[in-house]
Amino acid sequence: MYKAFLIKYGEIGLKGNNRHLFEDALVSEIARVLKKTDGDFLVTKENGRIYATARSEFDYDEVVEILGKVFGIVWICPVVQIEDNGVEDLGENLIRYIDSAYKDKNFTFKVEARRARKNFPLNSMEINQEMGHILLEKFPEMKVDVHDPDVLISIEVRKQINIYSKEIPGQGGMPAGISGSAMLLLSGGIDSPVAGYMIAKRGVKVFATYFHAPPYTSERAKQKVVDLAKIVSEYAGPITLNIIDFTAIQLEIYKSCPHDELTIIMRRIMMRIAQDLAEKNNCMGLVTGESIGQVASQTMHGLYCTNEVCTMPVYRPLIAFDKQDIIDVAKRIGTYETSIQPFEDCCTIFVAKHPVTKPKLDIIKRDETKLPENIEDMIKTAEETAEIIICEK
């Protein structure tokens, strides 16, 4: 029955003179993801509405699922579009629509019309009354409820006439990439993929950096991170993943620095490397999955010491989340089951038994001087030898 989808957005409509930029970005993203389906679609915009119109057969469930992961979409409305052939023809098409869409007609309804084109012979209120009367005559088991109907039947009189009654929720947020780009520190845990999803929801294009420590971490651990990046890419768009060989640096930290400070010093060097890669990719900030107090290195003191090494902003979308909040999002977006696979990343191999929870910056910086003189060369080598994978599902 459906040959088109009416796409509704939210806060994009508040963007004033810049609204067309956000609309165009959303149109482009919808067109990009629909190319992954078996159908052929034309994506257009018209007076505050975006349409995805099928030019071939398509899998309805597949299209709804893929549109449901596009940031910027608030509602997906499967719509029947008809030409304006008068009031009688509209009534006949509405009857056919209800008969096809609802096998059981025992529900309350309300007709809500919007007449954007003023040459239609009835105004909005008259359309409501006339179409409601036609439906009651055809389907006497249906009942009108203008306050809290089971089914809200929308009729929009535009160039064509849109008929729809189903609104499937989308992700909301902002179109991918409209807000610039940032570098995500991605591990194999639960938190950082969720942070990547959340920053992307605000229109930020995501790049990512993963720190690998062979042979202490396996190829399967690396593949786990690639898999997570691919899952996040279903929402965020293609993600460029930089895989850093961190083994030599991590061993030097382990040999040279106090063990209770291992994680803080390691995180500081990770942030430096991620920032260097961010600058090379024209990113405007770093993104982490840190949450205050979740682990020893994420106390206010630890975050202060970590932040000090960065000159660009560090965005922490999960900063005030409880762990269960993060798990709930991870389950909803599909990263949780991959994140809990038992493959260790480099952070967990060299963790101290009793890590410092209230590190002092002056002491951390002093103890960093115990690292060998060639540590800067090691950092440069790690950056220059990064493995780059484009992750897209």
C-alpha positions in Angstrom: 0.0 0.0 0.0 2.8 2.5 0.9 4.9 4.0 -1.8 6.4 6.8 0.2 7.4 7.9 3.7 6.8 11.3 5.1 9.8 12.3 7.3 9.2 14.7 10.2 12.0 16.5 12.0 12.0 18.4 15.3 14.4 21.1 16.4 15.7 21.5 12.8 12.5 23.6 12.3 13.8 26.1 14.8 17.0 26.9 12.9 15.7 30.1 11.2 17.6 31.2 8.2 19.9 28.2 8.5 17.2 25.7 8.5 17.8 24.7 4.8 21.3 23.6 5.7 20.0 21.2 8.3 17.2 20.0 5.9 19.7 19.4 3.1 22.0 17.5 5.5 19.1 15.3 6.6 18.0 14.7 3.0 21.6 13.7 2.1 21.8 11.3 5.0 18.4 9.7 4.2 19.4 9.2 0.6 22.7 7.7 1.7 21.2 5.1 4.0 18.4 4.1 1.6 21.0 3.1 -1.0 21.8 0.2 1.3 18.3 -1.2 0.8 17.0 -3.2 -2.2 14.7 -0.3 -3.2 15.2 2.7 -5.3 14.1 6.0 -3.6 13.9 9.6 -4.4 14.4 11.8 -1.4 13.0 15.4 -1.6 12.0 18.2 0.6 9.0 20.5 0.3 7.8 23.2 2.7 8.9 21.7 6.0 8.4 18.1 4.9 10.9 15.5 3.6 9.7 12.6 1.5 11.3 9.3 0.6 9.4 8.1 -2.4 9.9 4.6 -3.8 10.6 4.2 -7.5 10.7 0.4 -7.2 9.6 -2.5 -5.0 11.1 -2.4 -1.5 11.1 -4.3 1.8 8.9 -2.2 4.1 10.4 -3.5 7.4 14.0 -3.0 6.2 13.3 0.6 5.2 11.6 1.5 8.5 14.4 -0.1 10.5 17.2 1.8 8.6 15.3 5.1 8.7 14.8 4.6 12.4 18.5 4.9 12.9 19.0 8.2 11.1 19.7 11.1 13.4 17.4 14.1 12.8 14.3 12.1 12.1 11.6 12.4 14.8 8.8 10.5 13.1 8.6 8.2 10.1 5.1 8.2 8.5 4.2 5.6 5.9 2.0 7.7 3.6 -0.4 7.2 0.8 -0.1 10.1 -1.7 -2.9 10.8 -4.2 -3.6 13.4 -6.8 -6.2 16.1 -6.1 -9.3 14.8 -8.0 -11.8 16.4 -5.7 -13.5 15.7 -2.4 -15.3 12.6 -3.6 -12.1 11.0 -4.8 -10.4 11.9 -1.5 -13.2 10.1 0.4 -12.9 7.0 -1.7 -9.1 6.9 -1.3 -9.5 7.4 2.5 -11.9 4.5 2.7 -9.4 2.2 0.8 -6.6 3.4 3.1 -8.4 2.6 6.3 -9.7 -0.7 4.9 -6.1 -1.8 4.0 -4.4 -0.4 7.1 -6.8 -1.7 9.8 -8.3 -5.2 9.6 -10.1 -4.5 12.9 -12.2 -1.3 12.6 -13.3 -1.3 16.2 -11.4 1.8 17.3 -12.0 5.5 18.0 -10.6 8.0 15.5 -10.2 11.6 14.7 -9.5 13.2 11.3 -7.0 16.0 11.4 -6.6 17.9 8.1 -4.1 20.6 7.1 -4.9 22.5 3.9 -1.6 24.0 2.8 -3.0 24.6 -0.7 -5.9 27.0 -0.4 -7.6 26.2 -3.8 -9.0 22.9 -2.4 -12.8 23.4 -2.1 -13.0 22.6 1.6 -11.1 24.2 4.4 -9.4 22.1 7.1 -12.4 22.0 9.4 -14.7 21.1 6.6 -12.4 18.3 5.5 -12.4 16.9 9.0 -16.2 16.9 9.1 -16.7 15.5 5.7 -14.1 12.7 5.9 -15.3 11.8 9.4 -18.8 11.5 8.1 -17.7 9.3 5.2 -15.8 6.9 7.4 -18.7 6.6 9.9 -21.0 5.7 7.1 -18.7 3.1 5.7 -17.4 1.6 8.9 -20.2 2.0 11.6 -18.0 0.1 14.2 -15.6 3.1 14.2 -16.4 5.9 16.7 -15.2 9.5 16.8 -13.2 10.7 19.8 -11.7 14.2 19.2 -9.9 14.2 22.6 -8.0 10.9 22.9 -8.5 8.8 19.7 -7.0 5.4 19.2 -6.1 6.4 15.6 -5.3 10.0 14.4 -5.9 10.1 10.7 -3.9 12.9 9.1 -4.8 14.5 5.8 -2.4 17.1 4.3 -3.5 18.9 1.2 -0.3 20.0 -0.5 0.8 19.6 -4.2 -0.4 16.1 -3.7 -2.7 14.9 -0.8 -1.0 12.9 1.9 -3.0 10.4 4.0 -1.4 8.7 7.0 -2.2 7.5 10.5 0.9 5.8 11.7 3.9 7.6 13.2 7.0 5.5 13.9 9.4 7.2 16.3 12.9 8.0 15.0 16.1 8.8 16.8 15.7 12.6 17.0 18.8 14.7 17.3 20.6 16.5 14.5 21.7 15.3 11.0 25.1 13.5 10.9 28.1 15.7 10.4 26.2 19.1 10.6 28.0 20.1 13.8 31.6 19.4 12.8 33.7 16.4 13.9 35.4 14.9 17.0 37.8 12.1 17.9 36.3 9.4 20.1 38.6 7.3 22.3 37.0 4.0 21.6 37.7 0.9 23.7 36.0 -2.5 23.8 33.9 -1.5 26.9 30.3 -0.5 27.3 30.8 3.2 27.8 32.8 4.6 24.9 30.5 3.3 22.1 27.5 4.9 23.9 29.5 8.1 24.1 30.1 8.0 20.4 26.4 7.4 19.7 25.4 10.3 21.9 27.9 12.8 20.4 26.9 11.7 16.9 23.2 12.3 17.8 24.1 16.0 18.1 25.3 16.1 14.5 29.0 15.4 15.2 30.9 13.3 12.7 32.8 10.7 14.6 36.4 9.6 14.1 37.8 7.1 16.6 41.1 5.9 18.1 41.7 2.5 19.7 44.8 1.6 21.6 45.9 -1.9 21.0 48.6 -3.8 22.9 49.7 -7.0 21.2 50.5 -9.6 22.3 48.9 -8.7 25.6 45.6 -8.1 23.8 44.5 -10.4 21.0 43.4 -9.8 17.5 39.9 -10.8 18.7 40.0 -7.8 21.1 40.8 -5.5 18.2 38.0 -7.1 16.1 35.6 -6.5 18.9 36.4 -2.7 18.7 36.0 -2.7 14.9 32.6 -4.5 15.4 31.5 -1.8 17.9 32.5 1.0 15.5 30.5 -0.7 12.8 27.4 -0.8 15.1 27.8 2.9 16.0 28.2 3.7 12.3 24.7 2.5 11.7 23.6 5.7 13.5 26.7 8.0 13.0 27.6 7.2 9.5 31.1 5.8 8.4 33.7 6.0 11.1 37.4 6.3 10.5 39.1 4.1 13.1 42.8 4.6 14.0 44.3 1.6 15.7 47.4 2.5 17.7 50.0 0.0 18.7 50.5 1.0 22.3 52.5 -1.9 23.6 56.0 -0.3 23.7 54.7 2.9 25.4 52.6 1.0 27.9 55.6 -1.2 28.9 57.7 1.9 29.4 55.0 3.4 31.7 54.8 0.2 33.6 58.6 0.0 34.1 59.2 3.7 34.8 56.3 5.1 36.8 54.7 4.4 40.1 52.1 1.6 39.7 49.3 3.4 41.4 49.6 6.2 38.8 49.8 3.8 35.7 46.2 4.5 34.5 46.4 8.3 34.9 49.8 8.6 33.1 48.6 6.1 30.4 45.4 8.1 29.9 47.4 11.3 29.5 49.5 9.9 26.7 46.4 8.4 25.1 44.8 11.8 25.1 47.9 13.4 23.6 47.9 10.8 20.8 44.2 11.1 20.2 44.5 14.9 20.0 47.3 14.7 17.5 45.2 12.4 15.3 42.2 14.7 15.8 44.1 17.7 14.6 45.2 15.8 11.5 41.6 15.0 10.7 40.4 18.6 11.4 38.4 17.5 14.5 37.3 20.1 17.0 37.4 18.1 20.1 37.9 14.7 21.8 35.2 12.5 23.1 35.4 9.9 25.9 33.0 7.6 27.7 34.1 8.8 31.2 31.6 9.2 34.0 32.4 10.8 37.3 33.4 8.3 39.9 32.8 5.2 37.9 36.4 3.9 38.2 39.4 5.2 40.0 40.8 7.2 37.1 37.4 8.9 36.6 37.3 10.8 39.9 37.2 14.6 39.6 40.9 14.6 40.6 41.7 12.0 37.9 39.7 13.8 35.2 41.5 17.1 36.1 44.9 15.5 35.6 43.8 13.8 32.4 42.3 17.0 31.0 45.4 19.1 31.7 47.4 17.5 28.9 44.8 18.5 26.2 44.5 21.8 24.4 41.3 21.1 22.6 37.9 20.5 24.3 37.1 17.1 25.7 33.5 16.2 25.5 32.1 13.6 27.9 28.5 12.8 27.1 28.1 10.3 29.9 29.7 12.4 32.6 26.7 12.3 35.0 25.2 8.9 33.9 24.9 6.0 36.3 26.2 2.7 35.0 22.8 1.3 34.5 21.8 4.4 32.5 24.7 3.6 30.1 23.9 -0.1 29.9 20.3 0.8 29.0 21.4 2.9 26.1 24.0 0.3 25.0 21.2 -2.4 24.9 18.9 -0.1 23.0 21.5 0.8 20.3 22.8 -2.8 20.0 26.4 -2.4 21.3 25.9 -4.1 24.7 26.2 -7.7 23.7 29.4 -7.0 21.8 30.9 -4.9 24.6 30.5 -7.7 27.2 32.4 -10.2 25.1 35.4 -11.4 27.2 38.3 -9.9 25.2 40.5 -7.6 27.2 41.6 -4.2 25.9 45.0 -2.7 26.8 43.5 -0.7 29.7 42.7 -3.8 31.7 46.0 -5.6 31.3 48.2 -3.2 33.1 45.7 -1.9 35.7 47.1 -1.3 39.2 45.9 -3.3 42.2 45.5 0.0 44.2 45.2 2.9 41.8 45.4 6.4 43.1 41.9 8.0 43.3 43.0 11.6 44.2 46.1 12.2 42.0 47.9 15.5 42.3 48.8 17.1 39.0 52.3 18.2 40.1 53.2 14.7 41.3 51.8 13.1 38.1 53.9 15.5 35.9 57.0 14.9 38.0 56.6 11.1 37.7 56.1 11.4 33.9 59.7 12.7 33.7 60.8 9.2 34.8 59.8 8.0 31.3 62.8 7.4 28.9 64.0 10.3 26.8 62.8 8.6 23.6 59.2 8.5 24.8 58.4 11.3 22.4 59.8 9.3 19.5 57.8 6.3 20.6 54.6 8.5 20.6 55.4 9.8 17.1 56.1 6.3 15.8 52.8 5.0 17.3 50.9 7.8 15.5 52.7 7.3 12.2 52.2 3.6 12.1 48.5 3.7 13.0 46.3 1.2 11.2 43.3 2.9 9.6 40.0 1.1 9.1 36.8 2.7 7.6 34.0 1.1 9.7 30.6 1.0 8.1 27.8 -1.5 8.4 
